[in-house]
Amino acid sequence: MTSYESVVQSIEPDLDMFQAFDGLVYPPREDTSLMLDAIDLQKNFLSGMRRWIEVGVGSGTVIVSLAHYFGQRQDSEFWGVDINEKALECANIHAETAGVTVNLRKSDLFAEISDKKFDVVIFNPPYVPSATDEVNIGDLTSAWNGGTNGTDTTFRFLNSLPQVLTENGICYLVVLKENKPKQLKRYIAEELGLKCTVVIKRKVGYEKLYIFKISGINPT
């Protein structure tokens, strides 16, 4: 199997493509790299997973990378959802350029695919604490504006998560220090009955970012 690092590097999106979507689609940034690094740490465990989804697919960088690396299984499926139509268009071009198949849907979180279950769920939510009146309006603002404590969308996502995870499913979630990680972990455990660990954390400029791994009965 080709190394994970070489795959990620080989399918970095063309900068010319992003110029066409400048200001319309959330581009790959440090939190994108952190998520890919977290998956790298987990890649041996994840190699047996069949159905993957990235919520808030943005540019498609993460899900396209994973489809390229983990897509050797003939029955594997890769999905991406976003409320931003331009993001879906960008992710589709990215997938076609990389030669992988990603099922893309316009959806507010899991609203349009609630009948499906997934082995791996990936979400880099809007996590910046800010005014709530601009949350979830469907343009680039909704890619970063997390409302009060930066967790408005995160809590909506978490409350839907148990319904879409398979029995041994795993979720990887980006969390900012200002999102109050300890309170989030307590909520996940006490209110949702799921287990939560930190896979990786990193300070990027003034931000401290975490990748949570959320699972049910059999975390590894």
Phi, psi and chi 1 to 4 in degrees:
 res  aa     phi    psi   chi1   chi2   chi3   chi4
   1 MET       -  137.3 -178.7 -178.1  -71.9      -
   2 THR   -61.6  144.7  -52.2      -      -      -
   3 SER   -63.4  147.3   75.3      -      -      -
   4 TYR   -59.5  -45.7  178.0   85.9      -      -
   5 GLU   -60.3  -42.8 -177.0  178.6    1.1      -
   6 SER   -67.1  -34.5   66.1      -      -      -
   7 VAL   -64.7  -48.6  165.5      -      -      -
   8 VAL   -59.0  -43.3  170.5      -      -      -
   9 GLN   -67.6  -34.5  -69.0  175.9  -11.8      -
  10 SER   -73.3  -22.0   70.4      -      -      -
  11 ILE  -116.5   24.2   59.1  173.8      -      -
  12 GLU   -59.0  135.5  -70.9  180.0   -8.6      -
  13 PRO   -63.8  147.4   21.7  -32.1      -      -
  14 ASP   -66.3  129.9 -168.8  -52.1      -      -
  15 LEU   -60.9  -32.2  -67.1  178.3      -      -
  16 ASP   -62.4  -35.4  -70.0  -21.6      -      -
  17 MET   -62.8  -41.4 -179.7 -179.1   73.6      -
  18 PHE   -71.2  -27.1  -85.4  112.3      -      -
  19 GLN   -61.3  -34.6  -70.8  177.4   -1.2      -
  20 ALA   -69.4  -23.3      -      -      -      -
  21 PHE  -113.0   17.1  -67.9   95.2      -      -
  22 ASP   -57.1  127.3 -175.1   38.1      -      -
  23 GLY    79.7   -1.5      -      -      -      -
  24 LEU  -113.8  -23.3  -58.3  172.1      -      -
  25 VAL  -133.9  137.6  174.6      -      -      -
  26 TYR   -66.9  116.9 -172.2   77.7      -      -
  27 PRO   -82.0  164.9   31.9  -34.7      -      -
  28 PRO   -61.9  130.7  -19.4   31.1      -      -
  29 ARG  -136.1 -165.8  -69.8 -177.9  175.3  161.3
  30 GLU   -61.8  -34.2  -70.4   83.7   -2.0      -
  31 ASP   -69.6  -29.3   47.0    9.3      -      -
  32 THR   -64.3  -46.9  -48.2      -      -      -
  33 SER   -62.5  -38.3  -62.2      -      -      -
  34 LEU   -64.3  -41.0 -173.4   63.9      -      -
  35 MET   -63.1  -44.6  178.0   61.5   78.5      -
  36 LEU   -63.3  -36.0  -71.5  169.1      -      -
  37 ASP   -68.0  -37.4  -72.2  -13.2      -      -
  38 ALA   -63.3  -42.9      -      -      -      -
  39 ILE   -63.8  -36.8  -61.0  -63.3      -      -
  40 ASP   -58.7  -43.2 -173.6   20.9      -      -
  41 LEU   -64.4  -24.3  -66.9  173.3      -      -
  42 GLN  -106.1    4.9  -60.2  -87.1  -66.4      -
  43 LYS   -61.9  -33.3   62.0 -179.3 -179.5  -68.2
  44 ASN   -66.4  -43.2  -68.3  -25.5      -      -
  45 PHE   -65.6  -37.4  165.6   66.5      -      -
  46 LEU   -80.9  -10.0  -67.4  170.9      -      -
  47 SER   -61.7  -21.5   61.3      -      -      -
  48 GLY   -92.8    0.7      -      -      -      -
  49 MET   -77.7  144.6  -61.8  -59.0 -169.3      -
  50 ARG  -104.3  -48.2 -173.2  179.2   76.9   84.6
  51 ARG  -114.9  121.5 -178.4  178.3  -79.6  175.9
  52 TRP  -118.8  149.1  -56.6   62.8      -      -
  53 ILE  -144.9  139.7 -173.7  169.8      -      -
  54 GLU  -109.3  122.4 -177.7  179.4   12.7      -
  55 VAL   -91.2  132.2  177.5      -      -      -
  56 GLY    70.0   62.1      -      -      -      -
  57 VAL   -67.5  -25.2   71.0      -      -      -
  58 GLY    55.6 -125.9      -      -      -      -
  59 SER   -71.5  -17.2   68.0      -      -      -
  60 GLY    88.5    2.5      -      -      -      -
  61 THR   -56.2  -45.6  -61.7      -      -      -
  62 VAL   -70.2  -55.3  172.4      -      -      -
  63 ILE   -66.6  -33.2 -163.2   64.6      -      -
  64 VAL   -66.9  -41.0  169.6      -      -      -
  65 SER   -60.8  -42.8  -62.3      -      -      -
  66 LEU   -71.8  -36.9  -58.7 -176.2      -      -
  67 ALA   -63.6  -36.8      -      -      -      -
  68 HIS   -69.4  -39.3 -159.8  -73.5      -      -
  69 TYR   -85.5  -43.2 -176.4   76.8      -      -
  70 PHE   -98.3    2.3  -67.0  102.4      -      -
  71 GLY   -83.3   14.0      -      -      -      -
  72 GLN   -69.2  -26.8  -72.8   84.0    0.0      -
  73 ARG   -65.5  129.2  -80.5 -173.6   57.4  156.4
  74 GLN   -65.1  -27.1  -69.2 -174.6  -11.4      -
  75 ASP   -98.5   11.3   61.8  -15.4      -      -
  76 SER   -71.8  148.7   61.0      -      -      -
  77 GLU  -132.8  141.3  -63.0  178.6   17.8      -
  78 PHE  -128.8  129.5  -63.8   87.0      -      -
  79 TRP  -126.1  154.0  -66.8   72.7      -      -
  80 GLY  -146.0  136.1      -      -      -      -
  81 VAL  -127.5  152.2  -65.1      -      -      -
  82 ASP  -162.4  153.0 -151.7  -62.1      -      -
  83 ILE   -90.4   -7.8   59.1  172.2      -      -
  84 ASN   -95.5  112.0 -178.4   -9.5      -      -
  85 GLU   -62.7  -33.9  -69.0 -175.5   -6.3      -
  86 LYS   -66.8  -34.7  -72.4  -63.2 -178.2 -178.6
  87 ALA   -63.5  -42.5      -      -      -      -
  88 LEU   -63.5  -39.1  -64.9  170.6      -      -
  89 GLU   -64.4  -43.5 -177.0 -178.9  -18.6      -
  90 CYS   -64.7  -45.1 -179.1      -      -      -
  91 ALA   -63.2  -36.4      -      -      -      -
  92 ASN   -64.8  -44.0 -174.7   57.6      -      -
  93 ILE   -62.0  -41.9  -66.1  171.5      -      -
  94 HIS   -61.1  -45.4 -166.1  171.2      -      -
  95 ALA   -65.0  -43.8      -      -      -      -
  96 GLU   -63.1  -40.4  -71.4 -178.8  -12.7      -
  97 THR   -63.9  -37.2  -58.6      -      -      -
  98 ALA   -82.2  -10.0      -      -      -      -
  99 GLY    76.2   31.2      -      -      -      -
 100 VAL  -122.5  161.3  -61.2      -      -      -
 101 THR  -106.1  122.3  -61.1      -      -      -
 102 VAL  -127.3  124.7  178.0      -      -      -
 103 ASN   -79.7  113.4  -59.5  -68.0      -      -
 104 LEU  -109.0  135.7  -63.7  165.6      -      -
 105 ARG  -137.7  143.3  -61.2  -73.2 -173.9  -85.7
 106 LYS   -80.4  120.5 -177.0  176.9 -178.5 -179.5
 107 SER  -159.7  141.2 -179.8      -      -      -
 108 ASP   -84.2  102.3  179.5   11.2      -      -
 109 LEU    54.0 -122.3  -57.7  179.1      -      -
 110 PHE   -98.5   11.7  -57.1  107.1      -      -
 111 ALA   -54.8  -40.8      -      -      -      -
 112 GLU   -94.4    0.1  -57.5  -56.3  -39.3      -
 113 ILE  -135.1   29.8   52.5  168.3      -      -
 114 SER   -67.5  -11.3   58.5      -      -      -
 115 ASP   -85.4   -2.0   59.9  -34.3      -      -
 116 LYS  -108.8  155.4  -60.5 -174.4 -177.4  -59.7
 117 LYS  -121.8  150.7  -70.8 -173.0  177.0  -69.3
 118 PHE  -129.7  145.1  -63.2   90.6      -      -
 119 ASP   -80.9  -32.9  -60.9  -55.0      -      -
 120 VAL  -134.6  125.4 -176.4      -      -      -
 121 VAL  -119.9  129.6  177.5      -      -      -
 122 ILE  -123.0  132.2  -65.6  161.8      -      -
 123 PHE  -145.9  121.9 -169.4   28.9      -      -
 124 ASN  -107.7   90.4 -177.9   -1.1      -      -
 125 PRO   -78.4  166.9   32.3  -36.8      -      -
 126 PRO   -66.6  114.1   20.2  -28.5      -      -
 127 TYR  -120.6    3.5   53.4   66.5      -      -
 128 VAL   -80.1  122.4  177.7      -      -      -
 129 PRO   -64.2  129.1  -22.3   34.2      -      -
 130 SER  -167.8 -173.9   48.0      -      -      -
 131 ALA   -65.9  137.8      -      -      -      -
 132 THR   -76.4  -18.5   58.0      -      -      -
 133 ASP   -73.7   -5.1   58.1   -4.5      -      -
 134 GLU  -110.1    5.7  -65.0  179.7  -16.2      -
 135 VAL   -79.0  139.7  175.2      -      -      -
 136 ASN    64.0   40.8 -159.9   34.4      -      -
 137 ILE   -98.5   -1.4   59.4  177.6      -      -
 138 GLY    94.0   -2.7      -      -      -      -
 139 ASP  -108.5 -163.5   63.8    4.5      -      -
 140 LEU   -63.7  -26.6 -168.9   56.7      -      -
 141 THR   -55.8  -38.8  -56.4      -      -      -
 142 SER   -71.1   -8.5   62.2      -      -      -
 143 ALA   -81.3  -17.3      -      -      -      -
 144 TRP  -128.6  -24.6   57.1  -95.5      -      -
 145 ASN   -80.1  108.4 -169.9  -29.4      -      -
 146 GLY   -98.5    3.7      -      -      -      -
 147 GLY    71.2 -154.9      -      -      -      -
 148 THR   -58.0  126.4  -54.1      -      -      -
 149 ASN    61.1    4.5  -65.2  -34.0      -      -
 150 GLY    73.2   16.3      -      -      -      -
 151 THR  -122.2   10.8   54.0      -      -      -
 152 ASP   -57.1  -51.2  -75.3    9.0      -      -
 153 THR   -71.5  -35.8  -57.5      -      -      -
 154 THR   -59.2  -43.8  -63.9      -      -      -
 155 PHE   -67.8  -38.3  -85.6  110.7      -      -
 156 ARG   -61.5  -41.7  -71.3 -159.2  -55.2  119.8
 157 PHE   -62.7  -49.5  167.8   82.3      -      -
 158 LEU   -60.5  -39.1  -71.8  171.9      -      -
 159 ASN   -68.0  -22.3  -71.1  -28.3      -      -
 160 SER   -92.1  -17.3  -60.5      -      -      -
 161 LEU   -59.5  -45.4 -175.2   61.2      -      -
 162 PRO   -59.4  -26.2  -26.5   36.9      -      -
 163 GLN   -76.9  -18.6  -74.9   71.9   51.0      -
 164 VAL  -112.8   -8.4  -61.4      -      -      -
 165 LEU   -82.8  137.9  -84.5 -178.7      -      -
 166 THR   -68.9  172.0   58.4      -      -      -
 167 GLU   -54.7  -40.5 -178.3  178.5   -4.5      -
 168 ASN  -108.5   24.2  -65.0  -46.0      -      -
 169 GLY   -70.1  157.6      -      -      -      -
 170 ILE  -129.1  142.1  -58.7  -67.8      -      -
 171 CYS  -122.1  138.4  170.1      -      -      -
 172 TYR  -116.0  124.6  -64.5   93.8      -      -
 173 LEU  -130.2  131.2  175.3   70.2      -      -
 174 VAL   -81.8  132.8  178.4      -      -      -
 175 VAL  -134.0  137.9  174.8      -      -      -
 176 LEU   -96.7  149.2 -178.9   70.1      -      -
 177 LYS   -53.8  -39.1 -177.9  179.6  179.8 -179.1
 178 GLU   -68.8  -11.3  -75.7   73.3   15.0      -
 179 ASN   -79.1    0.0  -60.5  154.8      -      -
 180 LYS    62.5   68.4  -59.0 -179.3  179.4  178.9
 181 PRO   -54.1  -38.3  -25.0   34.3      -      -
 182 LYS   -64.1  -40.8  -70.8 -176.4  179.0  178.8
 183 GLN   -67.5  -38.1  -68.3 -176.5   18.1      -
 184 LEU   -62.5  -44.9  -87.3  178.2      -      -
 185 LYS   -62.0  -39.7  -71.7  179.9   70.4  174.0
 186 ARG   -65.0  -41.5 -172.2  179.3  -52.7  117.6
 187 TYR   -63.1  -44.0 -178.5   85.0      -      -
 188 ILE   -60.3  -41.3  -69.3  166.3      -      -
 189 ALA   -75.6  -48.1      -      -      -      -
 190 GLU   -83.3  -36.9  -64.3  178.5   -0.2      -
 191 GLU   -92.7  -33.2  -60.1  -61.8  -34.7      -
 192 LEU  -104.1  -16.1  -57.2  179.4      -      -
 193 GLY    70.7   25.7      -      -      -      -
 194 LEU  -110.2  159.7  -61.3  173.7      -      -
 195 LYS   -98.5  146.1  -62.4 -176.0  179.6 -178.7
 196 CYS  -140.2  129.1 -179.5      -      -      -
 197 THR  -131.6  163.6   58.5      -      -      -
 198 VAL   -98.9  120.3  174.9      -      -      -
 199 VAL   -80.2  -42.3  176.1      -      -      -
 200 ILE  -158.7  150.6 -170.4  172.3      -      -
 201 LYS  -141.3  154.0   56.8 -174.0  175.8 -178.8
 202 ARG  -157.7  141.1 -177.3  176.0  -61.1  160.7
 203 LYS   -93.8  124.5 -172.4  171.7 -176.9 -178.9
 204 VAL  -123.9  103.5 -179.5      -      -      -
 205 GLY    62.5 -123.6      -      -      -      -
 206 TYR   -88.9   -4.1  -65.0  105.0      -      -
 207 GLU   -99.6  142.1  -65.8 -176.9  -21.9      -
 208 LYS  -114.1  118.8 -172.3  170.6 -175.1  179.1
 209 LEU  -112.1  147.4  -63.6  169.1      -      -
 210 TYR  -127.6  151.0  -54.9   76.2      -      -
 211 ILE  -112.6  114.8  -59.3  -64.7      -      -
 212 PHE   -83.7  141.5  -81.9   12.0      -      -
 213 LYS  -111.5  117.4  174.9 -176.2  176.8 -179.4
 214 ILE  -113.1  130.5  -55.6  168.0      -      -
 215 SER  -148.2  171.4   58.4      -      -      -
 216 GLY   -96.1 -112.7      -      -      -      -
 217 ILE   -77.7  -34.7  -60.6  171.0      -      -
 218 ASN  -121.7   61.5  -61.7  -47.9      -      -
 219 PRO   -67.0  152.2   28.3  -34.2      -      -
 220 THR  -126.1      -  -61.0      -      -      -
